[in-house]
Amino acid sequence: QVQLVESGGGSVQAGGSLRLSCAVSGYTYSDYCMGWFRQAPGKEREGVAALDSTGNSYYAQSVRGRHTISLDNAKNTLYLQLISLKPEETAMYYCAADRGLACRKIGWYGGTWRHYFDYWGQGIQVTVSS
């Protein structure tokens, strides 16, 4: 059974930084796509960044160049480094996992990233104050 557990959220002022972690267990496929999503109140869950088993990374245009996704295979932990945070980035942040095809679909189609993932964490709150 795949389990994803996020940590590292909290409250920061605008311009601040946070590093989110997602501990992954029970995922046995060597071909994978891991992603970070966020959902603000009253809005749809949107993709932030994704990373596949071949090392390809994908970013939403709004965060490209600011936030960085990475994976520590030895620790089975996915990270999202958030820098220069903005108040509009206040949201619940979720990590997600699926087979590598999920990332290939992101690359081919873009579209609604969340439709490509089956495994989800419970989410963690990030609040950015102005």
C-alpha positions in Angstrom: 0.0 0.0 0.0 1.4 3.3 -1.1 1.6 5.9 1.7 2.7 9.6 1.3 3.2 11.8 4.3 4.0 15.5 4.0 5.8 17.6 6.5 7.6 21.0 6.7 4.7 23.3 6.2 4.0 26.4 8.3 3.7 30.1 8.3 6.2 32.5 6.7 6.2 36.1 5.6 6.2 37.1 2.0 9.7 36.6 0.5 10.4 33.8 2.9 11.3 30.1 2.3 10.2 26.7 3.3 11.2 23.2 2.4 8.4 20.6 2.2 9.1 16.9 2.6 7.1 13.9 1.5 8.0 10.5 3.0 7.1 7.8 0.5 6.5 4.1 1.5 5.0 1.1 -0.2 5.8 2.3 -3.8 7.7 -0.6 -5.5 7.8 0.4 -9.1 11.1 1.6 -10.5 9.3 3.7 -13.1 7.6 6.6 -11.2 6.4 10.2 -11.4 6.3 12.2 -8.1 4.6 15.5 -7.9 3.6 18.4 -5.7 0.3 20.1 -5.8 -1.5 22.9 -4.0 -5.1 23.9 -3.3 -6.2 27.3 -2.1 -9.6 27.8 -0.5 -12.3 27.8 -3.2 -9.9 26.9 -5.9 -9.0 23.7 -7.8 -5.9 21.7 -6.9 -3.1 22.7 -9.2 0.2 21.1 -10.2 3.3 22.9 -8.9 6.1 20.5 -9.9 6.8 16.9 -10.9 9.8 14.7 -11.2 10.2 11.3 -12.9 12.5 8.3 -12.5 14.6 9.4 -15.5 15.4 12.8 -13.8 13.1 14.9 -15.9 11.4 17.7 -13.9 8.3 19.7 -14.8 7.2 23.0 -13.3 4.1 25.2 -13.4 4.9 28.4 -15.2 4.1 30.4 -12.1 6.8 28.8 -10.0 9.5 28.0 -12.6 12.8 29.5 -11.5 11.7 29.9 -7.9 10.7 26.5 -6.5 12.7 23.3 -6.9 11.6 19.6 -6.7 14.0 16.9 -5.7 14.1 13.3 -4.6 16.4 11.6 -2.1 16.2 7.9 -3.1 18.1 6.7 -0.1 15.6 8.3 2.2 12.6 7.7 0.0 11.7 11.4 0.5 10.4 13.9 -2.0 11.2 17.6 -1.4 9.8 20.9 -2.6 12.0 23.9 -1.9 9.9 27.0 -1.9 11.6 30.4 -2.1 10.5 34.0 -2.5 7.0 32.9 -1.4 4.0 35.2 -2.2 0.8 35.5 -0.2 -1.2 34.1 -3.1 0.7 30.9 -2.6 -1.0 30.2 0.7 -2.6 26.8 0.2 -2.7 23.2 1.3 0.2 21.4 -0.4 0.0 17.8 -1.4 2.4 15.3 -2.7 1.3 12.6 -5.2 2.7 9.6 -7.0 2.0 7.4 -9.9 3.8 5.5 -12.7 6.1 7.4 -15.0 3.4 7.8 -17.6 1.9 10.6 -15.4 5.0 12.7 -16.0 5.1 11.9 -19.7 1.5 13.1 -20.0 2.5 16.3 -18.3 5.2 16.7 -20.9 3.0 15.8 -23.8 -0.3 17.5 -22.9 0.1 19.7 -19.9 -3.5 19.7 -19.0 -4.8 19.1 -15.5 -2.0 17.3 -13.8 -4.0 16.0 -10.9 -5.9 13.7 -13.2 -2.7 11.8 -13.9 -2.1 10.7 -10.3 -3.7 8.0 -8.2 -1.7 8.2 -4.9 -2.0 11.2 -2.6 -0.8 12.4 0.7 -3.1 14.1 3.3 -1.6 17.6 2.6 0.1 20.2 4.7 -0.7 23.9 5.2 1.6 26.7 3.9 0.6 30.2 4.9 2.3 33.2 3.5 1.6 36.6 5.2 2.1 40.0 3.6 
